[in-house]
């Protein structure tokens, strides 16, 4: 098992999706793999893929989605971007480009297939993985029952399962999910207080 930092360094030099793509056309821009963490990290944010601002800045969740996510977690920027405590491991480490409607394309499949198992093998101290969005939830939990909404609704059951690290599903914090958040008021009323308490406990250990 290689330390997370060594695997992440090799990932940052990866150009599979541009030079030898396995699924679809090459990545339409220069790859810029964005990842955070260390072997000692206790919490992992298992996300989707960097957006345009993350690609430009080299910082994950450096956008309004990140502001909302940090609010959900009860963390400020300094806490969130501490790689000694928090790993951020997207399904696709590079910005995948925009579709014809101006939205982000799905994460590149090559990235998870090549790197994800190795990255998580280098995170032996994780206590909790926050799986954000359907791509990460499918990878970590298998076939989703009732789609993303059904999976997030099962958060109590999933969090209580005897697995190490534990897993807690979340929707993506994008503004595109504002309608979902309005339709599912239990998320903020019931799940978020538990989420913040769990994050505080994990990071205090």
N, C-alpha and C positions, 0 to 999 in steps of 0.2 A: 504494500500500500504506500503510495506516494503522498507526502503532505499536500494539503489543498493548495498552498501557495505555489508549489512546483507545477501542479496540473494547471492551475489558473494561468501561470506564465506561458505555458505551451499553448493553451487555448487562445491567449491574446495574439499569438502569432499565426493562428489558424486561418487558412484561406480556402477551405473546402468549398464553401457555397459560392465562391466567385470563380475558382480555377477548375474545380472538378465536381460540379454540382450533380447530385444524384436524383433530385426531384425538381423538374421544371428548369426554367432559364437561370443563368447565373445571377447572383446578387447584383442589382443595378448600380451599386455604388461601392466605394472602397470599404472593405470590412473593417469594423471597429468593435471587436468583442468587448463587452462591458460586463464585468463581474466583480463581486466583492466577497471577502471572507478571509478566514484563517482557520487553521486546524483546531483552534480552541473555541471557535464560535459555538454559541449555545442556541441561537435562534436562527432559522433560515426563512427568508422570504422567497418562495418558489413562484416566480412570476412568469409573464408571457414572453415579451421581447422588448428591447429598448425602443422608445419612440424617437421622433425627430429631434426633440430637445436633448434627450439623453445622448443621441448619436453626435450631436454638435458639441456638447459639453464634456462627454466622457463620463458623466455621472448618472447612475440609475435613478429613476424617479425624480429627476430635477425638473419637475413640471407640476401643473395643477393636480394631476393624479397623485403625485408624491405628497403634495400638501395634504390632500384628503387622507391618504394612507397613513401618514405620520399622525394625523389627528385621530384616526381609528386606533392606532397603537398606543397613543399617549406618549409619543416621543418627540423630542426636538431634533433638529438636523444633526447636531453633534453626536447624539446618541445613535441615531439611525445610521449614520455613516461611519460608525466605529467597527472596523472589520474584525477586531478581536472579539467582539460580542455577537455581531450580526453578519450572516452570510446572505448575499442576494444572488440567487442562481436562476436566471431565466431559462425558459425552454429553448429559446433561440438567443444567443448572446449578441447578435448583431441586429441593427435596425433592418427589418425585412423589406423596406420600401413601401410605397403607397399603391393602393388599388385604383381602379378607374373612377371610383367615387371619392377619392381623397382620404380614405381610411387606411390604417395600417394593414398590410398583408399579414397572414398567419406566420408564426415563427417558422424558420427553416427547419425541416425535419432532420437534415444532416447533423445539425448541432447536437440535438438531444441524443441521437443514436451514437454519435462518436464520443461525446464528452460527459454526459450526465451521470452515468453509473460511476465513472472514475472520480468525478468531482465529489459525489456524495460519499464515496469510500474514503475520501480525505477529510471528512467531517465527522469524526467518531464521537464528538462530544455534544452533538445536537440533542436538545431536549424537545424542541417543538419546531415543526415545519408549518408555515402558513402557505397553503396552496391557493394561489390567486388565479381565478379564471378556469375555464373548462379544459384548456390544453394541459396545464399543470395538474389539475385534478384527475384527468384521465391517466396521466403518467403515474401518479402516485397512488391512485385509488382503484384503477381499472375502469371498467365500463360504468358510466354514471347512471344512477337510478333517478329518473325524472329530470335529467339534464342538470344544468348548473343550479337552478333553483331548488330542485329536489335534493341535490347533494348538500348545498349550504343549509337547507332545512334540517338535515340530519346531523348538524354539527355536534350536538350533545353526544349522540351515539358514537360518532367517529372520534371525538376527543377522548371518550372513555375507553376505547378499544385498547387492549393490552399490547400496544406496539411501542417500540423505541426506535427512533423518536416518535412522539405523538404527532398527529396531523389535525389541523383545523382548516376547513375550507372557507374561502372568502370570495365574494364577487370582485371583479376588477374595479378599482376606485375611479375609473374614467368618468368624465361628465356624461358619456354616452349611456351610463347606467343610472342617471338621475331618475328616470322613469321607474326603473326596477326598485330603487330605494324607496320611492314614494308608494309603490304597490306592496312592498314588503316591510311594513313598519317594525315588525318584530326584530329585524336585523339590528337596528340601532337601539331598540329598547331592551332586547334580551341578550343578543350575542356580543355587542360591543363592550358592555361592562365586564363580561367574562374574559374577552380578548385582552383588554387592558390589564386586568388583574394577572392573567397568565403571563403576558409579556413582562410586566414588572417583576413577577416572581422569578422567571427564567433568567432575566438579566441581573438580578440581585444575587443569584447563586455564585 
